[in-house]
Amino acid sequence: MTGPVAVLGATGLVGRAAVRMLRSSGIADLRVGARDVRRLHDVAKGAESVQVDAGDPASVARFCAGARLVLNCAGPSYLLLDRVGRAALAAGAHYVDVSGDGPAYHLLAGSGPVVGSLGSRTAVLSAGMLPGLANLVPHFLVGGRLAGAALVVYAGGIERFSRASAGDLVLSVDGADGAEQGAHWYGEALAAWRDGRRVTGALPVVQDTEIPYFPGRVTTMPFLTADSVRLARSTGLASLDWYNVFTGTQLRLSLGRLRGRVSREPAALATAIEEVTAAGEVDRAGQDPYYLMAFTVVTGPTARTAVLRTPSSFRLTAATAVLAVRAVLDGAVPPGLHFADEVLHPESTLRGVRELGALPVLDVHDHDPETRPIEEGML
């Protein structure tokens, strides 16, 4: 298959980083696209530049035409859903999406004409930091031996929101927007995984507390994503607790106000996105940006923790996506529709994001299940 690798959303925080990393990985034949063609000038640097509106199916179809692979870095995913994936596959291209997640997967998988016509083409969804890379880390820790284990994750930080990431965060607040076989599309606040099922209201919000590896006092908000449920179900985890960690107070308060109150009307969503973005900026003032994830897997009398810290979750998402692109182009991913964490290799992916400079800190500790050692000087 010939043609360029086409990057949609190339002027965003993730898209810009992805274009740089694709070039550094030796992929020079690029097409970059965004709504504002003027902003493409700094990104293009010899690449083909195309004005494209991700909300317009005809515009997306023109952008995908002739590409060998389309990398979607645009969002928010809850608005785009499977639109870009359908256009890419219809154009005969492979497809990688930094998000996509459950809704896009179900929509693509439920369409016989799309999946049935894939042939030798490959579509990889959720190829970003969350859930793609995050779902690989527990496998990395214990070599995939997760059956019967307990997994606890703390994830959060302080950094600028992109409009797409703020939009997806707004949607996650509601937690119950649609269902597939009884499971929430995106996730459920305060829920946890216990012995093969989702348990509603299993965990509380904890305010003004200290969590190992995170600086200062924080608030922890349990949120069991649909992709975490998929991980737990497929691996046989006995339990899974996932906590979103908020260092400041304004974002937490904003999300609390929005929970269950956000209309799907565009104007209401736009207002909620502005509120979340503004709250995040207040919390971020004077802080050095960072994003941190701490994964602890407990198997019997032993525990192993991995701490991942990056100054930019956007760069870590871009690095994961670029590795997925390379895997597809190299033929390392079989044809068909996949989630990234089901087809990328845990060890090589973590090594790859470090080589791309997106993950300065990756520390692994073996310890007693009742303790969480802090690496001196890590923070």
Disulfide bonds with the S-S distance in Angstrom:
none
